[in-house]
């Protein structure tokens, strides 16, 4: 059960708009930054603001089927990229390092236009139409748009924090990202926390995008979403309350969950032994 998330009812037009507007926000930010801001470090290990724009270009280039130039990074200089997936992603960033700021933003603008034209040309143009997935294979258009909104919006906030701009917490992309976070909570409870059968969790998020969601562990040890009738009048095994920006950063793995100042932003009630492990377990990004 998840309450008060507009993105749950987003149809085709709303999801396309959320995806496009999130991408345009990254491009527009990139164009108006100073050289110092463009080079600023972000909360993504090893990445500058420029690298985030490069990463966004790489993903969209893959989505349009554009071949990348052959490139082998100097891995000794990139210790943050260790796994095969991380190195695949890093290669798409590294090949663009040194590309001028204006040129990289122009590449992104062009890719947005091409991708939008490709989407609008789909026949049939429906959310269940299969399209290329960023990391290979095909997935329904709805899945791809929601996944891309989540990633793009998250990176837009990385850029904003790096250069001291306020977060864009209420955009359509933010709404989609919040729903992705909320839908992951049963998985978090079962897989990331390894909770026993019968455990229940209530997560309450306040702010520009507020929601409340419940999850539980069924008799087979699987994480499941719990509906309003199931939990009516009950107290969860563990309850967590925090604000939307904090949750988004936790869910993206952007905060040090051993930092007392971070933990002070989170209220936990119930099974505090389980709760002690929850903040770190919320991270669902690679």
C-alpha positions as CSV (number, residue, x, y, z in Angstrom):
1,X,0.0,0.0,0.0
2,X,1.4,3.4,-1.0
3,X,-0.6,6.6,-0.5
4,X,-0.4,10.0,-2.2
5,X,1.9,9.4,-5.1
6,X,0.7,11.1,-8.3
7,X,3.0,9.1,-10.5
8,X,1.0,5.9,-9.8
9,X,-1.6,7.2,-12.2
10,X,0.7,8.7,-14.8
11,X,-0.3,7.6,-18.3
12,X,1.6,7.7,-21.5
13,X,1.7,11.5,-22.0
14,X,2.6,12.2,-18.4
15,X,5.5,9.7,-18.3
16,X,6.9,11.0,-21.6
17,X,6.7,14.5,-20.2
18,X,8.4,13.5,-16.9
19,X,11.2,11.8,-18.9
20,X,11.7,14.7,-21.3
21,X,11.5,17.4,-18.7
22,X,14.0,15.7,-16.5
23,X,16.5,15.4,-19.3
24,X,15.9,19.0,-20.3
25,X,16.6,20.1,-16.7
26,X,20.0,18.4,-16.8
27,X,20.9,20.0,-20.1
28,X,19.7,23.5,-19.1
29,X,21.7,23.2,-15.8
30,X,24.8,22.1,-17.7
31,X,24.6,25.1,-20.0
32,X,24.4,27.7,-17.3
33,X,27.1,26.5,-15.0
34,X,30.5,28.2,-14.6
35,X,33.6,26.2,-15.5
36,X,34.3,25.8,-11.8
37,X,30.8,24.4,-11.2
38,X,31.1,22.2,-14.3
39,X,34.2,20.6,-12.7
40,X,32.8,20.3,-9.2
41,X,32.8,16.9,-7.5
42,X,29.5,15.2,-6.8
43,X,28.3,12.6,-4.3
44,X,28.8,10.0,-7.0
45,X,32.2,8.5,-6.3
46,X,34.8,9.7,-8.8
47,X,32.3,11.8,-10.8
48,X,32.2,15.5,-11.5
49,X,29.2,17.5,-12.7
50,X,30.6,17.1,-16.2
51,X,30.8,13.3,-15.7
52,X,27.1,13.1,-14.8
53,X,26.1,14.9,-18.0
54,X,28.4,12.6,-19.9
55,X,26.8,9.6,-18.3
56,X,23.3,10.9,-19.2
57,X,24.5,11.3,-22.8
58,X,25.9,7.8,-22.9
59,X,22.7,6.2,-21.7
60,X,20.5,8.1,-24.2
61,X,23.0,7.3,-27.0
62,X,22.7,3.6,-26.2
63,X,18.9,4.0,-26.4
64,X,19.0,5.4,-29.9
65,X,21.5,2.6,-31.0
66,X,24.4,4.9,-31.6
67,X,27.8,3.2,-31.7
68,X,30.4,4.6,-29.3
69,X,34.0,5.0,-30.3
70,X,36.4,2.2,-29.1
71,X,37.8,3.3,-25.8
72,X,39.8,1.7,-23.0
73,X,40.0,3.8,-19.8
74,X,43.0,3.8,-17.6
75,X,41.4,1.7,-14.8
76,X,44.2,2.4,-12.3
77,X,43.1,6.0,-12.4
78,X,39.4,5.1,-11.8
79,X,39.3,3.0,-8.6
80,X,35.6,3.7,-8.1
81,X,34.8,1.5,-11.1
82,X,35.3,-2.1,-10.0
83,X,32.5,-4.4,-11.2
84,X,31.8,-5.2,-14.8
85,X,28.6,-3.1,-14.7
86,X,30.5,-0.1,-13.2
87,X,33.2,-0.4,-15.8
88,X,30.7,-0.5,-18.6
89,X,29.1,2.7,-17.3
90,X,32.4,4.3,-16.6
91,X,33.6,3.7,-20.2
92,X,30.7,5.8,-21.5
93,X,31.7,8.6,-19.2
94,X,35.5,8.4,-19.7
95,X,35.2,8.6,-23.5
96,X,33.5,12.0,-23.1
97,X,36.0,13.4,-20.6
98,X,37.5,16.5,-22.0
99,X,34.6,17.3,-24.4
100,X,33.8,21.0,-24.0
101,X,30.9,21.9,-21.8
102,X,28.8,23.4,-24.6
103,X,29.4,20.5,-26.9
104,X,28.4,17.9,-24.3
105,X,25.2,19.8,-23.6
106,X,24.5,20.0,-27.4
107,X,25.0,16.3,-27.7
108,X,22.5,15.7,-24.9
109,X,19.9,18.1,-26.5
110,X,20.3,16.3,-29.8
111,X,19.9,12.9,-28.2
112,X,16.7,14.0,-26.4
113,X,15.2,15.1,-29.8
114,X,16.1,11.8,-31.5
115,X,14.8,9.7,-28.6
116,X,11.6,11.7,-28.4
117,X,11.0,11.2,-32.1
118,X,11.7,7.5,-31.8
119,X,9.2,7.2,-29.0
120,X,6.5,9.1,-30.8
121,X,7.0,6.9,-33.9
122,X,6.4,3.7,-32.1
123,X,3.6,1.6,-33.6
124,X,1.6,1.0,-31.5
125,X,2.5,3.9,-29.1
126,X,1.5,2.3,-25.9
127,X,3.0,1.8,-22.5
128,X,3.3,-2.0,-23.0
129,X,5.1,-1.7,-26.4
130,X,8.6,-3.3,-26.1
131,X,11.5,-1.0,-26.6
132,X,15.3,-1.2,-26.1
133,X,16.4,-1.2,-22.4
134,X,19.4,0.9,-21.4
135,X,21.6,-2.1,-20.4
136,X,20.4,-4.5,-23.1
137,X,17.3,-6.5,-24.1
138,X,13.8,-5.1,-24.4
139,X,11.4,-3.9,-21.8
140,X,7.9,-2.3,-21.9
141,X,8.0,1.4,-22.7
142,X,6.5,2.2,-19.3
143,X,9.3,0.3,-17.4
144,X,12.0,2.1,-19.4
145,X,10.4,5.6,-19.0
146,X,10.0,5.1,-15.2
147,X,13.5,3.7,-14.8
148,X,15.0,6.6,-16.9
149,X,13.1,9.2,-14.9
150,X,14.4,7.8,-11.7
151,X,18.0,7.9,-12.9
152,X,17.9,11.3,-14.6
153,X,16.0,13.0,-11.8
154,X,18.5,11.6,-9.2
155,X,21.4,12.8,-11.2
156,X,19.9,16.3,-11.6
157,X,19.8,16.5,-7.8
158,X,23.5,15.3,-7.7
159,X,24.3,18.3,-9.9
160,X,22.3,20.7,-7.9
161,X,23.9,19.7,-4.6
162,X,27.4,19.8,-6.1
163,X,27.0,23.5,-7.1
164,X,24.9,24.7,-4.2
165,X,21.5,25.0,-5.9
166,X,18.3,24.0,-4.1
167,X,16.9,20.5,-5.0
168,X,14.1,20.2,-7.5
169,X,11.9,18.2,-5.2
170,X,8.4,18.5,-6.7
171,X,8.9,17.9,-10.5
172,X,7.2,15.2,-12.5
173,X,10.5,13.3,-12.4
174,X,10.5,13.6,-8.6
175,X,7.1,12.0,-8.5
176,X,8.2,9.1,-10.7
177,X,11.4,8.6,-8.6
178,X,9.4,8.5,-5.4
179,X,7.1,5.8,-6.7
180,X,10.2,3.7,-7.8
181,X,11.6,4.1,-4.3
182,X,8.3,3.2,-2.7
183,X,7.8,0.1,-4.9
184,X,11.3,-1.2,-3.8
185,X,10.5,-1.3,-0.1
186,X,9.2,-4.9,-0.1
187,X,12.5,-5.9,-1.8
188,X,14.5,-3.9,0.8
189,X,12.7,-5.5,3.7
190,X,13.3,-9.0,2.4
191,X,16.6,-9.0,0.5
192,X,18.6,-6.0,1.9
193,X,17.5,-6.5,5.5
194,X,16.9,-10.3,5.5
195,X,13.9,-9.8,7.7
196,X,12.1,-12.8,9.2
197,X,8.6,-14.0,8.3
198,X,5.9,-11.8,9.8
199,X,8.0,-8.6,9.9
200,X,6.2,-5.5,8.8
201,X,7.6,-2.1,7.9
202,X,5.9,1.3,7.6
203,X,7.8,4.1,5.8
204,X,6.4,7.7,6.0
205,X,8.0,10.4,3.9
206,X,7.1,14.0,4.3
207,X,7.6,17.1,2.2
208,X,7.0,18.1,-1.4
209,X,6.5,14.5,-2.4
210,X,5.0,12.8,0.7
211,X,3.8,9.2,0.9
212,X,3.3,6.3,3.3
213,X,3.9,2.7,2.4
214,X,3.7,-0.6,4.2
215,X,5.6,-3.8,3.4
216,X,5.7,-7.2,5.1
217,X,7.4,-10.6,4.8
218,X,5.0,-13.4,3.9
219,X,5.1,-17.1,4.9
220,X,7.5,-17.9,2.1
221,X,10.0,-15.2,3.2
222,X,9.1,-12.9,0.3
223,X,8.7,-9.1,0.6
224,X,5.2,-8.0,-0.3
225,X,3.3,-4.7,-0.3
226,X,0.5,-4.6,2.3
227,X,-2.8,-2.9,1.6
228,X,-4.8,-0.6,3.8
229,X,-7.3,-3.3,4.9
230,X,-4.4,-5.6,6.0
231,X,-2.7,-3.1,8.2
232,X,-5.7,-1.1,9.5
233,X,-5.3,-0.6,13.2
234,X,-2.0,-2.4,13.4
235,X,1.4,-1.3,14.6
236,X,4.3,-2.2,12.3
237,X,7.4,-4.2,13.5
238,X,9.4,-1.1,12.4
239,X,8.4,2.4,11.4
240,X,10.6,5.0,9.8
241,X,9.8,8.6,9.1
242,X,12.0,11.1,7.2
243,X,11.7,13.9,4.7
244,X,11.6,13.5,1.0
245,X,15.0,14.9,0.2
246,X,16.7,12.7,2.8
247,X,14.9,9.6,1.7
248,X,15.8,10.3,-2.0
249,X,19.5,10.6,-1.0
250,X,19.4,7.5,1.2
251,X,17.7,5.5,-1.6
252,X,20.3,6.6,-4.1
253,X,23.1,5.7,-1.7
254,X,24.3,9.3,-1.4
255,X,24.5,9.6,2.4
256,X,26.9,8.2,5.0
257,X,24.5,6.3,7.2
258,X,27.1,6.1,10.0
259,X,27.1,9.9,10.3
260,X,25.1,11.0,13.4
261,X,23.9,14.2,11.6
262,X,22.3,11.9,8.9
263,X,20.7,9.6,11.4
264,X,19.2,12.6,13.2
265,X,17.1,13.2,10.1
266,X,15.4,9.8,10.5
267,X,12.9,8.8,13.2
268,X,12.7,5.0,14.0
269,X,10.1,3.2,16.1
270,X,9.7,-0.4,17.0
271,X,12.4,-3.0,16.3
272,X,15.4,-0.7,16.7
273,X,17.9,-3.6,16.0
274,X,16.4,-4.0,12.6
275,X,16.0,-0.2,12.3
276,X,19.7,0.3,12.9
277,X,20.3,-1.5,9.6
278,X,17.5,0.1,7.6
279,X,19.1,3.5,6.5
280,X,21.9,1.7,4.7
281,X,19.6,-0.9,3.3
282,X,17.4,1.7,1.6
283,X,20.0,2.2,-1.2
284,X,18.8,0.6,-4.5
285,X,21.2,2.2,-7.0
286,X,24.2,0.2,-8.5
